[in-house]
Structures are given as C-alpha cells and as structure tokens.
Amino acid sequence: MIDLTVNGVTELVDIDPATPLLYVLRDDLGLHAAKFGCGLGQCGACTVLVDDQPVFSCVLPIGAIGTRKVTTVEGLGTAAKPSDVQRAFLHEQVAQCGYCIPGMMARAEGLLRKTVTPTEDELRTAMAPSLCRCGTHMRILRAVRRAAVMRGGGVVDAAEPVT
C-alpha cells in the first residue's frame, strides 16, 4: 500500500511501486487530464506537478513519489472557478485537439509558482519540453504571459505584450 497525496487529497493505493504515476492517476484515481503520449518522457502530454515541479508522469514510478504532493490540472481549478492559467488558456483560445493542453497548463503553473515575472527566455525554456502537434505554441506562450499578468506579474522582455 502506498500513500499518495493528489490535489490535496491523500489516497491509499495498492499497486506495484514501479507503476508509472500516470497509470495510477488515470486508472486508479480516475483523473484523466494527463494523457499518455509517448510513454518515454519526451512529449509532455503526461506532465503533472510534483511539489510544484513539472514532471513526466509516464516515466515516474509511483514508489519514487514518497511524501511529495502531486497536482494535476484537475487540482488547479474547476469549470465554475478556473485558475488563472486555465482562464488565460481559455481567453487565448489555445486548444485545438486539446491533447497537450493539460500538460502545458501544468508546465505553465509550475513556472508561475516559481516566479510571476519570468523572462521571455525562462518562459520558452519552461514550456519547451512539451509538444503541441497542432502547432498552437504561440497561443500557448501568449496564455502563459496573460496568466503571469493575471497574477500581478508579467513576462520581462516579452516577445508579445498582453493586451
């Protein structure tokens, strides 16, 4: 049995410690935002936060979590009360197919929990590990800039101002 804190709720799961976190989230806890993409930690569709740091949940064994806290996109906000990142992604109409969006939101949230005034280079570096097959990267970057402004910060030397 493994104790796991996800979105502020402690769960007890009876599972092999080598099982990837992604499978536990989706199959055992019913949290389906994080997606299986490549299974190799290369595309970012499975990205969640572990102690506020973005991680590829498809390659992180559940036994390696320990007492660290896991946050999925479901834990950021609700349809009735979305988080700043979720509202910014909606405002910028980021989603095409939507497959990468939860991972992108997790990455953006991780960056903005670290600093609400990242540089443009920090923003692009933070978002680079996640791929969008639909090509909405520019909208994604705009959404993260918008979320930073919504939190009282902004992107230093932003390539594109938030209007």
Residue, then its C-alpha position, 0 to 999 in steps of 0.5 A: m500500500i502506498d500513500l499518495t497525496v493528489n490535489g490535496v487529497t491523500e489516497l491509499v493505493d495498492i499497486d506495484p511501486a514501479t507503476p508509472l504515476l500516470y497509470v495510477l492517476r488515470d486508472d486508479l484515481g480516475l483523473h484523466a487530464a494527463k494523457f499518455g503520449c509517448g510513454l518515454g518522457q519526451c512529449g509532455a502530454c503526461t506532465v503533472l506537478v510534483d511539489d510544484q515541479p513539472v514532471f513526466s508522469c509516464v516515466l515516474p514510478i509511483g514508489a519514487i513519489g514518497t511524501r511529495k504532493v502531486t497536482t494535476v490540472e484537475g487540482l488547479g481549478t474547476a469549470a465554475k472557478p478556473s485558475d488563472v492559467q486555465r482562464a488565460f488558456l481559455h481567453e487565448q483560445v489555445a486548444q485545438c485537439g486539446y491533447c497537450i493542453p493539460g500538460m502545458m497548463a501544468r508546465a505553465e503553473g509550475l513556472l508561475r509558482k516559481t516566479v510571476t515575472p519570468t523572462e521571455d527566455e525562462l518562459r520558452t525554456a519552461m514550456a519547451p519540453s512539451l509538444c503541441r502537434c497542432g502547432t498552437h505554441m504561440r497561443i500557448l506562450r501568449a496564455v502563459r504571459r496573460a496568466a503571469v499578468m493575471r497574477g500581478g506579474g508579467v513576462v520581462d522582455a516579452a516577445e508579445p505584450v498582453t493586451 
